[in-house]
Amino acid sequence: MDPSPPTTTEKEEDDDISPIEEVRLTATNTDDPAMPVWTFRMWFLGLFSCFLLSFFNQFFGYRTESLVITQITVQVAILPIGHFLAAILPRTRFRVGSRSFSLNPGPFNMKEHVLISIFANAGSAFGDGSAYAVRIVNIIKGFYGRQISFLASWILIITTQVLGYGWAGLLREYVVEPAHMWWPNTLVQVSLFRYVHPFIYCFISISFFL
């Protein structure tokens, strides 16, 4: 007797399971929807780290031996800062119209940490240091000796950056969501995320009872 055809739920679960062993061992395909994501800590630390890395990478980019500060620096440094903010920020809930929010909805979690690292990665131009279009502005001024206004430079840089993010969004269904697509460089960061958060929670719990 033929087995019954797989249901829609079973197909979705199969689609979420990566055929690559390294991915299955490193990345989880489960989610905790109760974990807060869009928090004040995430926005503050994310925007600040993006601004900081973009400034320093552009500043050091003009050196003969350029220095690139990648997001791994923020990924490591932001963990104690996030837990520090979770300890000092007030838990009072504020109401704006029909919605309410808190500056401190709970412990600093992995989702906040991941999003802050994504902000930082954008600030470091995904490991390249500074935005690629800045080099175009430098060539126009330094090599060709022509002047370009601040507004034109800003539009050029923003357009190229937004174009890249736009293509990433359009191709998300093909290069991000499929389980058989994997990015080896990202697995290192995912492994670090999954290691430090259970470790730091265990450390905080032990410290509380000492």
N, C-alpha and C positions, 0 to 999 in steps of 0.2 A: 504494500500500500504506500502511495507517494506521500511524503510529509507535506503538511499544510504550508502554503506560501508564507514568507515572513511578513509580519505586519509592518505598518508605517513606523511605529516606535522602534522596532527591532532594526529596521533599515537605518533610522537616524542614529541609533547607538553604534551600528557598524560603521557608519560614515564618520563618527567621532573617534574611532579607534585607529590610530596611526599604524600602518603596516611596517614602520621602521622601528626596530627595537630600541634604539637610542632615545627616540622621542617618547616611546611608551614608558621607559624607565625614568625619564627626566620630567616630562610635563604631564600634569593631570588633566583629565577631560571632564572633571566635575566642577561644580560652581556652588558657592554659598551666596544666594541672593540676599540674605539678611545682613551681609557685611557692608557697611557704609562705604561709598566711593566718592561722591561729589562733596567732600568736606572742605571746611575752611583751611585745614592743614594742607590738603592736597593742592588747592588753588594757590595758597600763599607760597609754599615751598616749591611747587612746580614752576610758577611764573618767576620766582626769584632765582631758582637754579638755571632756568632757561636764559634769563637776562645776564646772569653772572658768567655763564660759560660762553655765551655769544660775545660778551665784552672782552673777556680775557683771551679767548681764542683769536679774536680779531686784533687785539693789541699785540699779542705775541706773534701773530702771523706775519708782521712786517720785519721781524728779526731775520738775520742771515741764516741762523739755525732756528727755524720756527719751532715753537712748542705747542703741542695740541693737548688740551685737557679733555678727555673723553668722559662719557656719562658714567663709566664705572667708578670714577672718583665720587660723583654725587651718589651713586647707588650705595656705596659703602658709608659715606659720611652722613647721609640723610637719615639713616636708621636711628642713631642715638638722638638726633635732633627731633625726629618725629615722636619718639617716646617721651622726650622732654616736654614737647608741646602738649602731648596727651596728659601729662602729669600736672601742668600748671594752668592750662586753659580752663575757664569756667564751664560747668556743665549746664548752666542756665539755658532754657529754651526761649527763643525770641519768636514772636509772632508777627508776620507781615501779611496782612489780609487774612485769607483762609489757610495760609500755610505757616508752618513753624519750623525752626531750625535751631541747631545748637552749634556753638564753636567747637565743642568737644563731644561728639556723639559716642565715644567709647575708645578702646585701645587703638593705637596705631596699627593698621593691618597691612596685609600684603598687597591688596588692590591699590591702596593709596601709594604705597612704595613703588609699585610698577608704574603707575601713571606719572608720578614725579620723575622717575627715571626716563620716561618717554619725553616729558618736557625738556629734561636736561639733554637728551639725545638730539632733540631738534635744535637746541642752542649750540651744540657742538657740530652741527651740520652732519650728523650721523658718522662722527669720527673723522671728518674731513677738515675740521678746524673752524672755518668760516664759510658763509654762504658763497656758492660758486660765482654768482653774478657780481660779487664785489671785485673779483679779478677783472671782469670786463670794464668796470668803472676805473680801476687802477690803470689798465692798458690804455684806455681812452685819454686819461690825463697824463700818465707818465711816458708812454711810448709815442702816441700820436700828437701830444701837446695840445689837445683840444679841451675845451671846457664843457662840462655837463652839469646842469643844475641839480640841486638837492632833490627836487621833486621828481625829475626824470630818473635820477639814480635810485630813489626809493621805489618808484613804480617798477623799474626794471628788476630790482632785487625781489620785491614782493611777488611780482608776476611769476618769476621763475620758481620761487619757493611754492607758491600756491598751485602752480601747474603740476609740480611733482606730487604734492599731496592729492590733487584731483585725480591724477592717473592712478595713484595707489588706491583711492576709493573706488574708482571704476573697475579696477582689476581685482578687487578684494575677493570677489566670488571665485576667482580662478587661481590666485596666488597666495591667499591667506586662509580662507575657510576650508578648502579640501584637506582631509587628514593626511594625504600622501605628499603634500607640500611641506617641506621642512627647511629651516635655515640654521645651519650648524653653529654660526656665531651666536645666535640667540640662545641656544641650549645652555651655554656657559652661564649666561645671566639668569636664566630660569632656574638652573641648579642652585645658584647662589641665593636667589629669593627663597626657594623652598628649604634651604638649609638654615639660613640665619633667623627666620621668623619663629619656627618651633624652638630653636636654641635660645633666643632672647626671651621668649615667654617662660621657658623653663628657668632661665637665670633670674628673671624678675620674681618668679614665684618662690624660688629658693631664698633670694635676698629678703623677701618679705618676712619669712619665718626665722631668719637669723637674728 
